[in-house]
Amino acid sequence: MSLEDKIDQLKGAVKEGVGKISGDVKAEKEGAAEQATAKAKEVAEDAKKAAEEAAEKAKEVAGNVKDAVEGTIDGVKNILN
């Protein structure tokens, strides 16, 4: 969630409000669209961050599994020798 997205949401809300007060339907709709666009960007950024964190966690888990498998193989080799 970036500050820029929050500012864009606020600008859109102001524009929408001014449009409502003044009866300017075009400005009202543009403001609502600007808010929605900024919110969509914010959600996309949050989703990207969550995906990156999940990928990093998956790498960590894969490394742990690899280590466990290698340890098991070493243990079996020691038993057989």
Residue pairs with C-beta under 8 A, 6 or more apart in sequence:
1 42
1 45
1 46
2 41
2 42
2 45
5 38
5 39
5 41
5 42
5 45
6 38
6 42
8 34
8 35
8 37
8 38
8 41
9 34
9 35
9 38
9 39
9 42
11 31
11 34
12 30
12 31
12 32
12 33
12 34
12 35
12 36
12 37
12 38
13 31
13 35
14 31
15 27
15 28
15 30
15 31
15 34
16 27
16 28
16 29
16 30
16 31
16 32
16 34
16 35
17 31
18 24
18 27
18 31
19 25
19 26
19 27
19 28
19 29
19 30
19 31
20 28
